[in-house]
Amino acid sequence: MTTGENFLYCKVNMISFLSDRQLTIIQNPRKFSVKSSNDSIIETTFGAILSELGKQSPEHTFYNSMKSANLPIDKRMLANFIIQDFPWPIGVELRRLFSGDRIKKDKQRVEQILIVAERTAQFISFCLLAQYWNEQRKNAFKFSTDFQAQIGGLRRPSFGVYVGVFRAIYHQFKEQKITPFLEIEEKKGEKILSLYNDFVEKRNDVQHQKGNSSCEELEEMLIVLLQEVAFLVKYKLVTIKEIKVFSPRFKPVSFKHTISLLNSQHEDFNAIEQNFDFYFDSHSVLLLKGGNFQGSHLNLSPFIIDTGTILEHQQVSGIKNGIYMLNEIRSNKNIYTFTNAPEQVSFKDVEGFEEMEAQMEELKSLLFSN
């Protein structure tokens, strides 16, 4: 196993594999004695993750070893796997949902459930939008009527806009026979869109204090949604922090990459150094298919930015080292939200962010000049 693979899958090394019978048990929440508001969510989501990652994953070996030793499995341990298996922007919201101050079935918990659902839609829509941009640069094609209808909403996106972008691009890719980077089966894609439509309706009800959306109902909806989007754990989110070129005499050139894995329980992303005979996009957040550096990848910047790659040891007032997601596309500046706290910033005129801002200008030209 390479250093990169060790890094990507460095979780738990134990023995044996999960039997079919054990997998059935963990995927069925009724087999468990539910003790907290999160138990059903954790158990079913962990079961879905096991199915996606396969029997040789650290998750499988951990669970099977605990069962073989007849040891009780702390739900917090399963929750930690879930948090670090999903890409950071989603994992951090799940961490908040699983925290002690979100256990009570109140407005805060309802709001956090809706945030988790919305963040998954935002992440998937950014993946599709990033690929849409790539495809347009390779071979420009006409925007679909549905996508044109969503463009205005991208200036100040909402849950509904993210879902609309997902739907429009997903369907246009299908019509034009473009294979989505995110491998979403047709039936699964339509089911996810249907689930998102239900969530958007619930979000609107909560915002306008209409209807009677109970916490229990939203929990059940989230359980189904997380099972459907569990395929995301097969992808790894990384940051290319730095690239050094080595060109020794009489030897092939190599590129030493400093890489951080953005799948973590906390925002303390470790970095490794990896040599390749090719190079990735520098200072970018990438989504790796299969968690494999040698496989295909999708550049998600400037939709997602790791300021730590640009700021390094530099301190800028109001900007923290960490992961930011695009929140608003304004005519004069772009607004980003810090994933680890409810803080918004603009990187306009901030030293070091000129390239990210230039990319956003190109994107805006594509979206709003068509």
Sequence and secondary structure as in RCSB ss.txt:
>XXXX:A:sequence
MTTGENFLYCKVNMISFLSDRQLTIIQNPRKFSVKSSNDSIIETTFGAILSELGKQSPEHTFYNSMKSANLPIDK
RMLANFIIQDFPWPIGVELRRLFSGDRIKKDKQRVEQILIVAERTAQFISFCLLAQYWNEQRKNAFKFSTDFQAQ
IGGLRRPSFGVYVGVFRAIYHQFKEQKITPFLEIEEKKGEKILSLYNDFVEKRNDVQHQKGNSSCEELEEMLIVL
LQEVAFLVKYKLVTIKEIKVFSPRFKPVSFKHTISLLNSQHEDFNAIEQNFDFYFDSHSVLLLKGGNFQGSHLNL
SPFIIDTGTILEHQQVSGIKNGIYMLNEIRSNKNIYTFTNAPEQVSFKDVEGFEEMEAQMEELKSLLFSN
>XXXX:A:secstr
  HHHHHHT S    S   HHHHHHHH GGGS   STTHHHHHHHHHHHHHHH TTSHHHHHHHHHHHTT    H
HHHHHHHHHHS HHHHHHHHHHHSGGG SSSHHHHHHHHHHHHHHHHHHHHHHHHHHHHHHHHS     HHHHHH
HGGGGS  HHHHHHHHHHHHHHHHHTT   SS   HHHHHHHHHHHHHHHHHHHHHHTT S   HHHHHHHHHHH
HHHGGGGGGEEEEEEEEEEEE  TTS  EEEEEEEE   SSS   EEEEEESS   TT EEEEETT TTS EEE 
TTTEEETHHHHTT  BTTB SSEEEEEEE SS EEEEETTSS EEE TT TT HHHHHHHHHHHHHHH  
